[in-house]
């Protein structure tokens, strides 16, 4: 029998998993770009845009569990579960946005010469 995680640890985990997936994926991808002779900072910036949705999906634990919770909330009247799941998704969005902002500051790709 699986034990459910409390809400606040899950909320924090969702944020930091999303942040870690975005930062880790972008930085490791830049290492590969360096080895192949591409511009690492440009690749980091591009990868952070591409990995954002995957970071959110990884943080919430896949899409089927989320859909099941929304279904249970709508059809069984468990609105508390819908609100919790919405807050977990919001936390994952915040982690991905924080990671993208850190990479934006790190690479400064927005500054043109």
Steps between C-alpha positions, in 0.01 A plus 500: 500500500653833393506785745392839364739789544384799705404808299772748602793264437342411164460872425868568572609186313298604196673838491853367541458202267385733225787739573753215502377344176523833320841601636652153479371425153614833362846485656566139400375578150745789484781261588406294194492818292848590621636161397347535153633851441173694540450813709412368850322813626273513197420129539425549871254775414329293230483189717344687791215605272455146369523324837252718688192287432691177572619640831140572599383152396787334688424705812133406517580133448356445155174602345276200571502545878409865459211418265376234742502748791307755295250233396451389860460860609241582237292184506528411868477855630846502659589863433778490758696264275452728199635799693799300626582377150465850359742631764748222419486593132544867593803406710651309207435798273677723751803270512525488121465877478768551765735268314434677169561837665829383654615373160385824339718693747790257461514499122390860435384391155256791501789749474599562140835646399 
